[in-house]
């Protein structure tokens, strides 16, 4: 997918279909050095993984927290719904949608687990069906993008290139379903199969669909210069995940320079969502608040 194709997609306005679509679809302005940023901020549910799984916290609690600290949206990951992998009821979805409206929030994102690296075609087809069902869920929630993964390359029988061939075909199939439901299928680089910006861009170009894009996970680009990798991918990015770490070439986690990441994102003239995700032990709410504050302090007015 080239930059022109991505910009056409990002300028689509789906106001009749989704809640707050004028803010949800990421958009990169071709005019350089905008003085005013239009970034919007979200929080990913995985930050509260243990709390959501134990029942200590609900999506409603997370939404209240997001609104209280001035965020614009929440990311509602599929596997924290009680019904997962089955789709939630319409009542469950619409109650969340109504709550978001009351709080002035968007439900910007949903996501599922899938493995398209497996040579088992039956399992891949089952995952395609899962993605298809949750694209419909995303549409009902008003979420314009849904996260999927690559999966891990575990086979000694098939080369990485062979895996890429069937993976690209599966992505193309999912993108067609995304178009039917008005939801972009967003590939999250998750350093499971695609490890470099070059590999990610290659896959995006091979899928070549307006309904297939990139959720850039800034913490999952193992490299001697992860910030350069982020910069390489910035022109192709439809949604950002910012974590408190970046990874070195050997996958060692080091503290992220959130101000530097903010500058990279802003200088690319990205207009869309930056979602924060914490994986650290401790007071998650305090950690997220500090992350948001540090990131914003790196922006110029």
C-alpha positions as CSV (number, residue, x, y, z in Angstrom):
1,X,0.0,0.0,0.0
2,X,1.6,3.3,-1.0
3,X,1.3,6.6,0.8
4,X,-1.3,8.0,-1.7
5,X,-3.6,5.0,-1.2
6,X,-3.3,5.3,2.5
7,X,-4.1,9.0,2.5
8,X,-7.2,8.4,0.4
9,X,-8.4,5.8,2.9
10,X,-7.7,8.0,5.8
11,X,-9.7,10.9,4.4
12,X,-12.9,8.8,4.2
13,X,-15.7,10.2,6.3
14,X,-18.1,7.6,7.7
15,X,-20.1,9.8,9.9
16,X,-23.5,8.1,9.3
17,X,-21.9,4.8,10.2
18,X,-19.7,5.2,13.2
19,X,-19.6,7.2,16.3
20,X,-17.3,10.2,16.0
21,X,-15.8,9.1,12.7
22,X,-14.4,12.5,12.0
23,X,-12.0,11.8,14.8
24,X,-11.5,8.1,14.5
25,X,-10.0,7.6,11.1
26,X,-6.3,8.4,11.2
27,X,-5.2,11.0,8.6
28,X,-1.8,12.2,7.6
29,X,-1.7,15.7,6.1
30,X,0.5,16.2,3.1
31,X,1.2,19.7,4.2
32,X,4.4,19.7,6.3
33,X,5.0,21.2,9.7
34,X,1.4,21.7,10.9
35,X,1.5,24.0,13.9
36,X,-1.6,22.5,15.5
37,X,-1.7,18.8,16.3
38,X,-5.0,16.9,16.0
39,X,-3.9,13.8,17.9
40,X,-6.5,11.9,19.9
41,X,-5.7,9.6,22.8
42,X,-6.9,6.2,23.9
43,X,-6.1,3.4,26.3
44,X,-5.7,-0.2,25.5
45,X,-7.6,-2.7,27.6
46,X,-4.5,-4.9,27.9
47,X,-3.1,-2.4,30.4
48,X,-5.7,-3.8,32.8
49,X,-5.2,-7.4,31.8
50,X,-5.2,-8.9,35.3
51,X,-8.0,-6.7,36.6
52,X,-10.3,-7.4,33.6
53,X,-9.7,-11.1,33.7
54,X,-10.3,-11.3,37.5
55,X,-13.4,-9.2,37.4
56,X,-11.8,-6.6,39.6
57,X,-12.5,-4.1,36.7
58,X,-15.0,-3.9,33.9
59,X,-15.0,-2.1,30.6
60,X,-17.3,0.5,32.2
61,X,-14.7,1.1,34.9
62,X,-12.0,1.5,32.3
63,X,-14.1,3.9,30.4
64,X,-14.8,6.0,33.5
65,X,-11.0,6.2,34.1
66,X,-10.3,7.2,30.5
67,X,-12.9,10.0,30.7
68,X,-11.6,11.2,34.1
69,X,-8.0,11.7,32.9
70,X,-9.2,13.4,29.7
71,X,-8.6,10.7,27.1
72,X,-10.8,10.6,23.9
73,X,-11.4,6.9,23.5
74,X,-10.9,3.3,24.7
75,X,-9.7,0.1,22.9
76,X,-12.0,-2.8,23.8
77,X,-10.1,-6.0,23.2
78,X,-12.3,-8.9,22.1
79,X,-11.0,-11.5,24.6
80,X,-12.1,-9.5,27.6
81,X,-15.8,-9.9,26.6
82,X,-17.3,-12.8,28.5
83,X,-18.6,-14.3,25.3
84,X,-15.3,-14.5,23.5
85,X,-14.6,-16.1,21.1
86,X,-18.3,-15.9,20.4
87,X,-19.8,-12.5,19.6
88,X,-21.4,-10.5,22.4
89,X,-25.1,-9.9,22.3
90,X,-26.3,-6.7,20.7
91,X,-27.5,-5.5,24.2
92,X,-24.0,-5.9,25.6
93,X,-22.5,-3.9,22.7
94,X,-25.1,-1.2,22.6
95,X,-24.9,-0.7,26.3
96,X,-21.2,0.0,26.0
97,X,-21.8,2.3,23.1
98,X,-24.4,4.3,25.0
99,X,-22.0,4.5,28.0
100,X,-19.2,5.8,25.7
101,X,-21.6,8.5,24.4
102,X,-22.5,9.5,28.0
103,X,-18.8,9.9,28.8
104,X,-17.9,11.7,25.5
105,X,-15.7,8.8,24.4
106,X,-15.2,6.9,21.2
107,X,-14.7,3.1,21.1
108,X,-11.9,3.5,18.7
109,X,-10.6,-0.1,18.4
110,X,-11.3,-3.8,18.9
111,X,-9.0,-6.7,18.5
112,X,-8.8,-10.5,18.5
113,X,-6.1,-13.2,18.6
114,X,-5.3,-15.2,15.4
115,X,-2.5,-17.2,14.0
116,X,-2.0,-17.0,10.2
117,X,1.5,-18.5,10.5
118,X,0.3,-22.0,11.1
119,X,0.4,-24.4,8.2
120,X,-2.9,-25.8,9.4
121,X,-5.4,-24.4,6.8
122,X,-8.4,-25.5,9.0
123,X,-7.1,-23.4,11.9
124,X,-6.5,-20.4,9.7
125,X,-9.9,-20.6,8.2
126,X,-11.4,-20.8,11.7
127,X,-9.5,-17.6,12.6
128,X,-10.8,-16.0,9.4
129,X,-14.3,-16.8,10.6
130,X,-13.5,-15.3,14.0
131,X,-12.2,-12.2,12.4
132,X,-15.2,-11.9,10.2
133,X,-17.6,-12.2,13.2
134,X,-15.7,-9.6,15.2
135,X,-15.5,-7.2,12.3
136,X,-19.3,-7.2,12.5
137,X,-19.0,-6.6,16.3
138,X,-16.6,-3.7,15.6
139,X,-19.1,-2.1,13.2
140,X,-21.9,-2.3,15.7
141,X,-19.7,-0.6,18.3
142,X,-18.7,2.1,15.9
143,X,-15.0,1.1,15.9
144,X,-13.4,1.9,12.5
145,X,-10.4,-0.4,13.0
146,X,-9.8,-3.9,14.4
147,X,-6.5,-5.4,15.3
148,X,-5.3,-8.8,14.1
149,X,-1.9,-10.5,14.4
150,X,0.4,-12.5,12.1
151,X,1.1,-15.5,14.4
152,X,4.4,-17.1,15.1
153,X,6.4,-19.0,12.5
154,X,7.0,-22.4,14.2
155,X,7.3,-24.7,11.1
156,X,10.5,-26.4,10.0
157,X,8.7,-27.6,6.9
158,X,7.8,-24.3,5.3
159,X,10.1,-21.3,4.7
160,X,9.2,-17.8,5.9
161,X,8.4,-16.8,2.4
162,X,6.0,-19.7,1.9
163,X,4.3,-18.6,5.1
164,X,4.1,-15.1,3.9
165,X,2.3,-16.2,0.7
166,X,-0.6,-17.8,2.5
167,X,-0.6,-15.1,5.2
168,X,-1.0,-12.4,2.5
169,X,-3.9,-14.3,1.0
170,X,-5.6,-14.6,4.4
171,X,-5.1,-10.9,5.0
172,X,-6.7,-10.1,1.7
173,X,-9.7,-12.2,2.6
174,X,-10.0,-10.4,5.9
175,X,-9.7,-7.0,4.2
176,X,-12.7,-7.9,2.0
177,X,-14.8,-8.7,5.1
178,X,-13.6,-5.4,6.6
179,X,-14.8,-3.5,3.6
180,X,-18.2,-5.2,3.9
181,X,-18.6,-4.0,7.5
182,X,-16.9,-0.6,7.1
183,X,-14.0,-1.6,9.4
184,X,-10.3,-1.5,8.6
185,X,-8.4,-4.6,9.4
186,X,-5.3,-3.4,11.2
187,X,-2.1,-5.5,11.4
188,X,-0.3,-5.0,14.7
189,X,3.4,-5.7,14.4
190,X,4.0,-7.9,17.4
191,X,7.5,-9.1,16.8
192,X,6.2,-12.6,16.4
193,X,6.8,-13.0,12.6
194,X,7.6,-9.6,11.2
195,X,10.5,-8.0,13.0
196,X,11.6,-5.0,10.8
197,X,9.9,-2.0,9.3
198,X,11.0,-3.4,5.9
199,X,9.1,-6.6,6.4
200,X,6.0,-4.8,7.6
201,X,5.9,-2.5,4.6
202,X,6.4,-5.4,2.3
203,X,3.3,-7.1,3.6
204,X,1.2,-4.0,3.5
205,X,2.2,-3.5,-0.2
206,X,1.5,-7.1,-1.0
207,X,-2.0,-7.1,0.5
208,X,-2.6,-3.7,-1.2
209,X,-6.0,-3.0,0.1
210,X,-7.7,0.2,1.3
211,X,-9.2,-1.9,4.1
212,X,-5.9,-3.3,5.4
213,X,-3.6,-1.1,7.4
214,X,-1.1,-0.9,10.2
215,X,-1.5,-0.6,14.0
216,X,2.1,0.4,14.8
217,X,3.2,-1.1,18.1
218,X,6.2,1.1,19.0
219,X,7.3,-1.4,21.7
220,X,7.6,-4.3,19.3
221,X,10.3,-3.3,16.8
222,X,13.5,-5.0,18.0
223,X,16.3,-3.0,16.5
224,X,19.6,-1.2,17.3
225,X,17.6,1.9,16.4
226,X,13.9,1.3,17.2
227,X,13.1,5.0,16.8
228,X,14.3,4.9,13.2
229,X,12.1,1.8,12.6
230,X,9.1,3.8,14.0
231,X,10.0,6.7,11.7
232,X,10.2,4.3,8.7
233,X,6.7,3.0,9.4
234,X,5.1,6.4,10.3
235,X,3.9,7.1,6.7
236,X,2.0,3.8,6.7
237,X,0.5,4.0,10.1
238,X,-3.3,4.1,10.8
239,X,-3.2,3.7,14.6
240,X,-0.4,3.9,17.2
241,X,0.3,1.8,20.3
242,X,2.7,3.5,22.7
243,X,4.2,1.4,25.5
244,X,6.7,2.4,28.2
245,X,9.4,0.4,26.5
246,X,11.1,-0.1,23.1
247,X,13.2,-3.2,22.2
248,X,16.8,-3.5,21.4
249,X,18.0,-5.9,18.6
250,X,18.2,-8.8,21.1
251,X,14.6,-8.0,22.3
252,X,15.8,-6.5,25.5
253,X,13.3,-4.0,26.8
254,X,14.5,-0.5,27.6
255,X,12.7,2.6,28.8
256,X,11.0,4.4,25.9
257,X,11.7,8.0,25.2
258,X,8.0,9.0,24.9
259,X,8.9,12.6,24.0
260,X,11.0,11.4,21.1
261,X,8.1,9.1,19.9
262,X,5.7,12.0,20.2
263,X,8.0,14.2,18.0
264,X,8.2,11.4,15.3
265,X,4.4,11.0,15.2
266,X,3.8,14.7,15.1
267,X,6.4,15.4,12.5
268,X,4.8,12.8,10.2
269,X,1.6,15.0,10.3
270,X,-0.4,12.0,11.6
271,X,-4.0,12.8,12.5
272,X,-5.5,10.0,14.5
273,X,-5.3,8.0,17.6
274,X,-2.4,7.3,19.9
275,X,-3.3,4.5,22.3
276,X,-1.3,3.9,25.5
277,X,-0.6,0.5,26.9
278,X,1.3,-0.3,30.1
279,X,2.8,-3.7,30.8
280,X,4.6,-2.7,34.0
281,X,3.8,-3.9,37.5
282,X,2.4,-1.3,39.9
283,X,-0.4,1.2,39.9
284,X,-1.5,1.0,36.3
285,X,-3.7,4.1,36.4
286,X,-0.8,6.2,37.7
287,X,1.5,4.7,35.1
288,X,-0.9,5.5,32.3
289,X,-1.4,9.1,33.5
290,X,2.3,9.6,33.6
291,X,2.8,8.2,30.1
292,X,0.2,10.4,28.6
293,X,1.7,13.5,30.4
294,X,5.2,12.7,29.2
295,X,4.1,12.0,25.7
296,X,2.2,15.3,25.4
297,X,5.2,17.2,26.8
298,X,7.1,16.2,23.7
299,X,4.7,17.8,21.3
300,X,5.2,21.3,20.0
301,X,2.3,23.7,19.6
